[in-house]
Amino acid sequence: MTTPAESLLLYRLIATSLSGEDFPETITYGIRICQKNGSKIITKAAVEDISPDRKAVSDLCRLMEEEQLDPVHLREVVEDFLS
């Protein structure tokens, strides 16, 4: 049986380093949603490279965690955030 604490979704800020011939190395931020399953942590959804604005993505991540956003909606919420 799963306890409520084990079924909570965990939202994590992730960083990705991007570089190319036409631009210098840049760090961009994304969000990963995981779920604790016993002693394992399983990734349910992730979107990398949302924005180079760490604070903005961190604030979005925090709001998703507060609301316990279902992972199925992650891409839609990110699209709304970017528009």
Buried (B, 14 or more C-beta within 10 A) or exposed (E): EEEEEEEEBBBBBBEEEEEEEEEEEEEBBBBBBBBBEEEEEEEBBBBEEBBBEEEEBEEBBEEBBEEEBEBEBBEEBBEEBEE
